[in-house]
Amino acid sequence: MVLYFTSNVVSPPYSIYMGEDKHENEDLIKYGWPEDVWFHVDKLSSAHVYLRLHQADCIPEAVLQDCAQLVKANSIQGNKQNNLDIVYTMWSNLKKTQNMEVGQVGFHKQKEVKVMKVDSRINEVVNRLNKTLLEKKLDLRCWLEKEERDRKERESKKEMMRQEEKRKKDAEDARKKEAELKSYDRLMKAENMTSNQDAAYDSDEFM
């Protein structure tokens, strides 16, 4: 089963998910998407928690805390400890080799792994997330098809945002260019121009 949670501390809300056991976590390691951020308790056994980003931007602090609390709550050892380190990185940075045990992962680039501190369990956060819990059977074929549809939809939305930003930029550039032309036209009007004949002196005075 894949366990889905909703972090609704911000709008729009974020989706968080994890495998129910280490074997499903193994499948999620293999079949994640670049938009996913992976969370785990550092140096302890814990759930593999994934956050689905809306776009490639910074994760809101409140959502980070939700993910960290969920990881801690789903670690047998970590749930009983305070001052835990939670590691997280983009799914694309996860490295899986044949000699690794089920559920074990490494990293392509260690410098891209971030660490955050969790002082203690916050029951209000964990209870709020658990109230949003949905369980779905992991059918990899349907999973991949749905993920591909979702990915294309996200890419389409991103492209629409890029096009809208470009339209706004083009409109702003056109507005600035028009303003510059109007300013130039005012300078070139006849009443704003002078000639030798308009000068207060007679050129013969210098001969």
N, C-alpha and C positions, 0 to 999 in steps of 0.2 A: 504494500500500500504506500501511496505517497500522501503525506500529511500537508495540507494547505492551511495557511494562516493569513489573516489580513491585518496589516499595520495601518490603522485608521487614525493615527495621531496627526497626520497631515492630509491635505487634500490636493490632488487625488490620492487615494490610499495606495499602499505598496503591497505586492504579493510576496509571501515568504513560503518556502516549502522545504521538506526534508523527507528522506526515506524512512520507513518504519523500522527497518533493520539494516544491518551492514551490507547485505546482498543488494538491496534496492539502492542503498547509498552508492554501491559500486557502479550500478547502472547509471545513476545520476552523474557520477564522475565522468563517465564515458559520453553521456548524451546531453550534457548541459549546453548552454548557449553563451556567446561572448558577452551578452548583456547581464549575465548572472554574476553575482558576487558571492563567494564561498566563505563561510564562517566555521570556525572550529575552536574548541578550547585548546590552548597551547600545551603540548606535552602530556595531555591526558586524553583518555578515550571519551568521545562525545558524539552527539549527532552531527551530521554534516548539514548545515543550514544554508539555504540559497536564497538570496534576495534578487528579485527581478527588477532591474532598473527601468525607469521610464525613458531615460535618455542618458547619454554619456555625460552626466554632470555629478556634482558632489551629492553624497547621500546626506539627507537631513539628519541632524544629531539625534533627534527623537527616534528615528527609524533605526539608526545604528544601535541605540540602546535596546530597542525591541529585539533585534537580531541577537545581540549579546546575551540578553536575559533568556532568550529561547534556547540558545546553545548551552548556557550554564544549567538551566533547568533540565536539560536532556543529557546531562553527563552524570553518571552514577557517583563518581568521585567529586567532580567539580561542583555539583549541586550542594555539597556539604562544606565546601571551602569558600573562604573569602579572599579578596585580593587576587582574583584570577586574571591571567592574560588571555585575551581572545585574539586569535589571528584571523585576518581576512584578506582576500585578494580576488582578482577577477578569475572567473572560471577558466579562461584561456591560459592562465598562468599555472594551472594545475598540471603536474607531471605524473604519469602512471607508467610504470615499467612492469615487465612480466614477472620479475622476481619479488615484487611487493605483495604483501598479504592483502586479503580482501578488506576493502575500506581504507587501505593505507595510500597516501599520496605524498608526492614531493612537489617541488616548484621549479619552473624553468628559470625564473629570476628571483632570487631571494630578496633583492632590494625592492621588489614590487609587493612584498608582503607587509601589511600594516598590522600594528598591534594596538589594542585598546585595553584598558584596565576596567575590570568590574569589581567593585568593592564588595557587594553582597547581593543576594537575591532580592528582587523587588516583587513581592507577591502580586501587587496590583497589576503590574505589567504582564506577568505570566498568566494571571487569571483572565485579563482582558483578551489576550491573544488566544487562549484556549477556548474562549466563547465563540471565536470565529472559525474554529477548526472544522475542516472538511476532509474526509478520507476518500481517496479514489484509488481503485485498483490500477497498478502499473502495467498497462498494456503498451509495450514499447512501440509497436507499429502505430497505434492510435496516438501515443505520446508524441512520436516524431512528427506525425502528420499535423497534429494540433500545434506543436511548437513551430513547425514550418509556416503554418498559416499565421500564427501570432507574430513570427519574425517578419513576414512580408508586410503584415499590417503595420508593425512598428516602423519598418523601413519606409512605407508609404507615407506615414504621418511625419516622419523626419524629413522626407523629401518635400512634402507640402510646407513644412516649417521653413526649410531652406529657400523654397521658391517665394514664400511670403516675405522672408527677410530680404531676398534679392529685389523683390518688387518695391519694398519700402526704401531700400538703398537707392535704386534707380530713380524713384520718385523724388527722393531728397536731393540726389545729384542734379536732376533736371530742374528742381526748384532753385538750387544754388546757381546753376548756369543761367537760368532766366533772370535771376536777380542781378547777376554780374552784367548781363547784356543790357538790362534796363539802366544800370548805373553808368555803363559805357555810353549808352545813347544820350543820357542827360549831359554828359561831359562834351559830347560832340555836337550838341545843338548850337545853332549859329549865334544865339545871344550869349552863350558861354565861351565863344571863341574870340580871339583877338588877332589883329594883323598889324603890320607896320603903320598902316593908315590910321589905326586907332590910337597909336602912341601919342603922348602929350607933346612930343618934341617934333621939330621939322628936321628931316634928315639933312637939309641944306646947311644947317647950322654947323655941321661937322665937316663941311668941305672948305 
